[in-house]
């Protein structure tokens, strides 16, 4: 296939390109060149440009499909769809499970769960409050322009090497460091993460199969609890880390008072009912379509290896050793 990738040089996008190249597809990258300018050198066609205002650089070309990895604003996504609608057969859009706004009392999230909305649909600032609504509007724009030719992939928390958020990287590297570790307050808190490589494979699968529809792309294969996650990480890394579990209400009180709850304990849902629900998103439609999962242990080891290769880089989230000692003392 001839595949146009918008972006394709960061994290999950690069995994899509890697998989497509491994399977012998022809790739054209359309990106700004700000990240990964030399990535896939000699393996792909590269067109440098900004999707916002420079789509004309793609004029006169045709592809079997386009994969849109960095689409955040409905205006820009609609413009891409309008410009490319006669140049492609399928438009695969990377959305997010953040598009969901479950009704009170909901017991699960499926592809049909209520969607997030925005009071101001013209906003173009990505924040935790606007992210889901913006992605939902992007999906709507695509469906209005392309109908069934739009394939929507809604990933959950994406993890693994090259992750720019450091959310999963914090836990993997913290387990590897050893010593007494603040694990959290709830051993049964759920965790739902998926290796970027799994999404890369699945996206290419969908294009090869000529699939249509919407898919929640979440992992792992079966429900995973926080205690199991940390213990399996210890085993994978051969670490003797001592997991310290603390009183949940006191933990939340101290972290919230410091305004650091999300950054101190990334991915940890604790007693947050909504976050708990998002960590139990139904992935059965994607599994039926062929979604497969990298073993958690492999993801943990690969993440630590990649993190170590970066040298002494300060993580964007997670506790410093000093902050962890402080919390353990207080708790």
Beta strands, then each sheet from edge to edge (+ up, - down):
strand 1: 2-6
strand 2: 26-31
strand 3: 45-48
strand 4: 65-68
strand 5: 90-94
strand 6: 150-155
strand 7: 157-159
strand 8: 180-184
strand 9: 193-195
strand 10: 213-217
strand 11: 242-245
sheet 1: 3+ 2+ 1+ 4+ 5+ 6+ 10+
sheet 2: 7+ 9+
sheet 3: 8+ 11+
end
